[in-house]
C-alpha cells in the first residue's frame, strides 16, 4: 500500500515537472511595449507647471526635516 502511494506521488511530481513552460518575456527589439510615462508635474494640481511642482517638493522636504522641526 505504501509502495503504491509512493509510486503515485512520484508519477504526479514527474508529470507536474513536465508541464512547466518557459516564463521568459518576449519583446520586440528596439521598441518599448509598456505604458508611456508622464512627468510628475504634467498631471493633477500642477497642470504642467514644473516650477510649482519643484516648490511643492522642496516645501514637503523641509517639513520632513527633523532639525528644522526641533529648533
N, C-alpha and C positions, 0 to 999 in steps of 0.2 A: 504494500500500500504506500509506504513512504517512497519507495523507488518510483512508483507511478506519479506521485505528486512532484517529486524532484524532476522527473523527465518532462512532465507537463510544464513546469515553471521554466526549465531550460529551453524548451521549444518556444514558449511565449516570449522570453527575453531575446532569443535569437531572431525571431520574426520581427520583434519591435526594433531591433537594431538594423534590420534590413530595410525598414521603411523610412529611414532618415534621409532627408534630402538636403541639398546644399542651401545654406542660408546667406550666401554672399549676395549683396545688392548688385544689380546690373545697372549700368549707366551708359549714357552716350558721351563719348569723349568730346570735350570742348564745349559742352552746354550744361547749364545749371537747370535741373528739373524741379527744384523746390519753389516755394513761395518767395516772391521778391520781398525784400525787407524795406521798410521805410525808416527814415531817420526819426529819432525820438521827438524832435521838435516839429515835425510835419503834421502831426495829428493832435486831437484833443484840444486843450485850452490854449496851446501856444500858436496854433494855426500857421506854422511856418516861420515864426519869429525866433531865430536861433539865439539872439541876444537875451530875450526874455527867458528862454529855457536855461541858458547858462547862468543868468542871475538867480533863477529859482534853485538851480542845483547848488550854487555857491551858498545861498541862504540856508538850504537844507543841511549842507555840510557844516556850516557854522553852528547850527542848532544842535548838532551831534557832537560838538567839540566839548569834551569834558573839562578842559582847562578853563574855557570861557564860562561854562555853567557854574563852576565853583568860585570864581573870583568876581 
